[in-house]
Amino acid sequence: NGYILGETIPVRYRQEFSTTSPEQVDYVCVSPVQIVSVATSLIPFLEHDDANRALMGSNMQRQALPLLRPERPLVGTGLEAQAARDSGMVIVSRTNGVVSYVDANRIRIKVADEDKEIFGKSEIEYEIQKYQRSNQDTCLNQRPLVYQGEQVVPGQILADG
């Protein structure tokens, strides 16, 4: 209901960690991993790493290249999907609906009846990027992840690259 529960809660104030009462708290972090960068938060078991190794791993993440055939990680942190979604390199559905058409260049979603008034059209088309040059001189190639007839919801990833 918008209230912080508990008599004392852990807080961060001027880079110092302590505990205090909820009445003294003005702001709340969205995620407890906001203390570290996105690259660092993708390192599994970070709290068990030596600081120098964690820093080296974080710097190596910046040098990563896109994969031709990406796979799910065997060990992950749970933030991989959020990092991909926030990167802007994936196509995300804006509405409820059904996939009416899919090919290598576009995805069409037939908008659900309850969302037609909001979007003002019965179908939304998403263009898929094929073999585009990135600012890091790598190749961006999005692939559809949905199939024709599949139900989609807002925020669902339709294509990744």
N, C-alpha and C positions, 0 to 999 in steps of 0.2 A: 504493500500500500504506500510505497514511497518512504518508509521509515527503516532505519538501520536497527536490526535486532541485536540484543546482547548488552550486558552491562559495560564491558570494556571491549574495544576492538583494536586490531593492529593498524597503525597509521604510519605515514611517511611525512615528516615535516622538516623542510630545509635539508633534505638528503639524510636525515636521521630517522631511524625506525624506533618506534615506541608503541605504547598502548594508551588509549584515552577513552573517555565516554563518548557515545554517539552525538550528544548535544554539541560537542566542540568541533565536529566534522562539517566542513562546508562543501567539499568536492570529493567525488568517488571515482577511482580509476575504472575504466570500462573493463579492463582485463588485468589480472595480476602480473602478466608478463610485459606490461608497458614499461617496466624498468629497463628492459633491454630492447635492442633493435629487432626488426622483423627477421633479419638474417640470423641473429643470435637466437631468437626464440624458436627457430626451426631445428636447432641442434638438440637431439634427444639426450635426456639425462644431464642437462647442462649443469645442474647443481652439484653433480659428482665429478665434474671436470676440473682440472687445474686451470687457473685463470689464464695462463699463457696459451694453453691449448685451446681454450674456448675462444680467445681473441684470434688465434690463427684460423680456427674453423669458421669464424664469422667473416674474416677477410677472404677465405677461400670461396664462401658462398657468393660473393660479388663477382667472382671469376667464372661462375658456372655457365655452361652453354646449354641451349635447349636440346632436348633429346629427340631423335627421330621416332622412336617408339616408346613413349613414356609409360611407366608402370607405377602402381601404388607402392609406397615404401614398405619394406618389411617391418621397420621400426620407425615410428614417427612421433610427433608431439601432439597431434590433433589440430594444429594450426595451419596445416598445409592448404586445406581447402579455402580457409579465410584469406590466407596470403595470396592465393591464386585469384580469388574473387576481387580482392582489393587492388591487384596489379593492373586491372583494366585490360588484360590480354584474353579474357574469356567473355563469351557472349552470355548474358544473363537474361532470363525471361522477365518481362515487366508485368505480365498478366497471367491470370488463370486461363487455361484453354487446352486445345488439342492440336498436336502437330499435324498439319494438313499436307505439308510437302517438305521433303528433305533431299538435297543433293550436295555436291561438294562445294557449291558456291552460295547457297542460300537456304534458309530455314523459314517456313511460313507457319504461323500459329493462328488457328481459328480462335478468336477471342470468345471466352465464355459469356453467356447472355448477361450475367450480372455486371460484367466489366465493359460492355459495349458502350454504355453512356459515357463512361469515363474517357475512353480512348477515341470515341467517335467513329470507329471503323470496325468492321467485322473480322479483319485479318491484319496481322502485323508481320512484316517481312524483315528478317535479319540477314545482312550480307556477311559472308564468311571471307576472311582474308586468306588469300592463297599466295604463298611464296613472296611475301613483302619483306623489304629490307628494314631492319631495325636500326636504331641509333647506335647500337653497339656492333654494327656490321655483321649481324647474324640474320638468319632467315626465319621469318615468322610464318607459320603455316597452321591455320586453325582447322580442326576436324570436328564434324558434328558428333555429339554424344547421344542424341535422341533419335528415335525412329518414328516413322509415320504411324499415326494413330495413338501415340503416347500422350497421356495426360501430363500437363506441366503446371507448375505453380509459380507465383512470383518469387524471384530470387534463385530459381533453379538454373544450374549451368547447362546451356544448350550446346555450346561448342568450346573447346579449349585449344590452346596452341602454345 
